[in-house]
């Protein structure tokens, strides 16, 4: 996996570097949420991109790198983790089939209406029945045995270990690309940031004169 991951890391960096000249700072709106992909990412640290680099720049690289790791884990899961693969396929099929408010309820709720009786003069903003997807409901899967649950937990742990191993290999591979990443950031990003700061400085109101 190491050699393939190194090649795919290089391809992800190459794709990001080809995109980088098209980046422009977004001055029209601010970011209101913390990006969980980029915040404290060891991958960005290995690439030499610190907190002084705009988020739009780092996000373009971190999402490409995350996709490589996700695909590595997906491939490992298909080859080695049949229980986890089957569970993920079942979840994907259920999601594609639409929302089922009655799915997963205890047996005593089987056949009961999803919503209470409406109160006259107090309409609902929405009802669960209205949100339900049309068509026949999916059959409820049989509950897993304790042995199957234990085996599934083991496969989830193995998938997590695969992701951690792939991440460590990618950190090592990214160290070989730090110099060209830094050079391209200095070439395409820093001049735009400097121009933005200069424009901001020029548009600020001058302080009032003491002598009127």
C-alpha positions as CSV (number, residue, x, y, z in Angstrom):
1,X,0.0,0.0,0.0
2,X,2.9,2.4,0.7
3,X,4.1,2.8,-2.8
4,X,0.6,3.2,-4.2
5,X,-0.2,5.8,-1.5
6,X,2.9,7.7,-2.2
7,X,2.0,7.9,-5.9
8,X,-1.6,9.0,-5.2
9,X,-0.3,11.6,-2.7
10,X,1.9,13.0,-5.4
11,X,-1.0,13.0,-7.8
12,X,-3.2,14.8,-5.3
13,X,-0.5,17.5,-4.7
14,X,0.0,17.9,-8.5
15,X,-3.8,18.4,-9.0
16,X,-3.9,21.0,-6.2
17,X,-0.9,22.8,-7.6
18,X,-2.6,23.0,-11.0
19,X,-5.6,24.5,-9.4
20,X,-3.7,26.9,-7.2
21,X,-3.2,29.7,-9.8
22,X,-7.0,30.0,-10.1
23,X,-7.5,30.7,-6.4
24,X,-8.7,34.1,-5.4
25,X,-9.3,35.4,-1.9
26,X,-13.0,35.5,-0.9
27,X,-13.5,38.9,0.6
28,X,-17.3,39.1,0.3
29,X,-18.2,36.7,3.2
30,X,-16.7,35.2,6.2
31,X,-16.6,31.6,7.4
32,X,-18.9,30.9,10.4
33,X,-18.0,27.3,11.1
34,X,-14.7,25.6,12.0
35,X,-13.6,23.2,9.3
36,X,-13.0,19.9,10.9
37,X,-11.0,18.6,7.9
38,X,-8.4,21.4,8.1
39,X,-8.3,22.4,11.8
40,X,-5.2,20.9,13.3
41,X,-4.7,18.5,10.3
42,X,-1.3,16.7,10.5
43,X,-1.4,16.4,6.7
44,X,-1.4,20.2,6.3
45,X,1.4,20.5,8.8
46,X,3.4,17.9,6.9
47,X,2.8,19.9,3.7
48,X,4.1,23.0,5.4
49,X,0.8,24.9,5.3
50,X,0.2,26.7,8.6
51,X,-2.5,28.8,10.0
52,X,-1.3,31.9,8.1
53,X,-2.4,30.3,4.8
54,X,-6.0,31.1,3.8
55,X,-8.5,28.4,4.5
56,X,-9.6,28.3,0.9
57,X,-6.1,27.3,-0.1
58,X,-5.6,24.6,2.6
59,X,-9.1,23.2,2.1
60,X,-8.4,22.5,-1.5
61,X,-5.4,20.3,-0.6
62,X,-6.8,18.6,2.6
63,X,-10.0,17.4,0.8
64,X,-7.9,15.9,-2.0
65,X,-5.7,14.1,0.6
66,X,-8.7,13.0,2.6
67,X,-10.2,11.5,-0.5
68,X,-7.1,9.4,-1.1
69,X,-7.2,8.0,2.5
70,X,-10.9,7.3,2.3
71,X,-10.4,5.3,-0.9
72,X,-7.6,3.4,0.7
73,X,-9.9,2.5,3.6
74,X,-12.7,1.6,1.2
75,X,-10.5,-0.7,-0.7
76,X,-9.2,-2.4,2.4
77,X,-12.8,-2.8,3.7
78,X,-13.9,-4.4,0.5
79,X,-11.0,-6.9,0.5
80,X,-10.8,-7.8,4.2
81,X,-13.9,-6.7,6.2
82,X,-17.0,-8.4,4.9
83,X,-19.3,-7.6,7.9
84,X,-18.4,-3.9,7.8
85,X,-18.8,-3.8,4.0
86,X,-22.2,-5.4,4.2
87,X,-23.3,-3.0,6.9
88,X,-22.1,0.0,5.0
89,X,-23.9,-1.2,1.9
90,X,-27.1,-1.7,3.8
91,X,-26.9,1.9,5.3
92,X,-26.2,3.3,1.8
93,X,-29.2,1.5,0.3
94,X,-31.5,2.7,3.1
95,X,-30.3,6.3,2.7
96,X,-30.8,6.1,-1.1
97,X,-34.3,4.7,-0.6
98,X,-35.3,7.8,1.4
99,X,-36.5,8.8,4.9
100,X,-38.6,6.3,6.8
101,X,-39.8,7.7,10.2
102,X,-41.2,4.3,11.2
103,X,-37.9,2.4,10.6
104,X,-36.0,1.2,13.6
105,X,-38.8,1.6,16.1
106,X,-39.5,-0.9,18.8
107,X,-42.1,-3.6,18.0
108,X,-44.8,-2.0,20.2
109,X,-44.9,1.0,17.9
110,X,-45.5,-1.1,14.8
111,X,-48.6,0.2,12.9
112,X,-49.1,3.3,15.0
113,X,-49.3,6.7,13.2
114,X,-46.1,8.6,13.0
115,X,-47.8,11.9,14.1
116,X,-50.2,12.8,16.9
117,X,-53.7,13.9,16.2
118,X,-53.7,17.6,15.2
119,X,-55.1,20.2,17.6
120,X,-57.8,22.4,16.0
121,X,-56.4,25.8,15.3
122,X,-52.8,24.7,15.9
123,X,-51.5,23.4,12.6
124,X,-48.2,21.5,12.4
125,X,-45.3,23.2,10.7
126,X,-44.5,19.8,9.2
127,X,-45.4,16.2,9.9
128,X,-43.2,13.1,9.8
129,X,-45.7,11.5,7.4
130,X,-45.1,14.4,5.0
131,X,-41.4,13.9,5.2
132,X,-41.6,10.2,4.6
133,X,-40.4,9.0,1.1
134,X,-43.1,7.4,-1.1
135,X,-43.1,3.7,-1.8
136,X,-43.1,0.6,0.2
137,X,-40.9,0.6,3.4
138,X,-37.7,-1.4,3.5
139,X,-37.8,-4.6,5.5
140,X,-36.3,-4.1,9.0
141,X,-33.0,-6.1,9.2
142,X,-32.8,-8.8,11.8
143,X,-30.9,-7.8,14.9
144,X,-27.3,-8.8,15.1
145,X,-26.2,-11.5,17.5
146,X,-23.7,-10.7,20.2
147,X,-21.0,-12.6,18.3
148,X,-21.8,-10.6,15.1
149,X,-21.7,-7.3,17.1
150,X,-18.3,-8.2,18.5
151,X,-17.0,-9.2,15.1
152,X,-18.3,-5.9,13.6
153,X,-16.7,-3.9,16.3
154,X,-13.4,-5.6,15.5
155,X,-13.7,-4.8,11.8
156,X,-14.5,-1.2,12.6
157,X,-11.4,-1.0,14.7
158,X,-9.3,-2.5,11.9
159,X,-10.7,0.0,9.4
160,X,-9.7,2.8,11.9
161,X,-6.3,1.3,12.1
162,X,-6.0,1.3,8.3
163,X,-7.0,4.9,8.2
164,X,-4.3,5.8,10.8
165,X,-1.7,3.8,9.0
166,X,-2.5,5.5,5.7
167,X,-2.4,8.9,7.3
168,X,1.0,8.3,8.8
169,X,2.4,7.1,5.4
170,X,0.9,10.2,3.8
171,X,2.5,12.5,6.3
172,X,5.9,10.9,5.4
173,X,5.1,11.2,1.7
174,X,4.1,14.9,1.9
175,X,7.5,15.9,3.4
176,X,8.9,15.4,-0.1
177,X,6.6,18.0,-1.6
178,X,7.0,20.8,1.0
179,X,9.5,22.8,-1.1
180,X,7.4,23.0,-4.2
181,X,4.2,23.6,-2.2
182,X,5.9,26.5,-0.4
183,X,7.2,27.9,-3.7
184,X,3.8,27.9,-5.4
185,X,2.1,29.4,-2.3
186,X,4.7,32.2,-2.3
187,X,4.1,32.7,-6.1
188,X,0.4,32.7,-6.3
189,X,-1.1,33.2,-2.8
190,X,1.1,35.7,-1.0
191,X,0.9,38.4,-3.7
192,X,-2.9,38.3,-3.6
193,X,-2.9,38.5,0.2
194,X,-0.5,41.4,0.1
195,X,-2.7,43.2,-2.4
196,X,-5.8,42.6,-0.3
197,X,-4.1,44.0,2.8
198,X,-2.9,47.0,0.8
199,X,-6.3,47.7,-0.6
200,X,-7.8,47.4,2.9
201,X,-5.3,49.8,4.3
202,X,-6.1,52.3,1.5
203,X,-9.8,52.2,2.1
204,X,-9.6,52.7,5.9
205,X,-10.7,56.2,7.0
206,X,-7.8,58.4,8.1
207,X,-7.9,59.4,11.7
208,X,-9.3,62.9,12.4
209,X,-6.8,65.7,12.7
210,X,-6.3,67.3,16.1
211,X,-6.2,70.7,14.4
212,X,-9.5,70.4,12.5
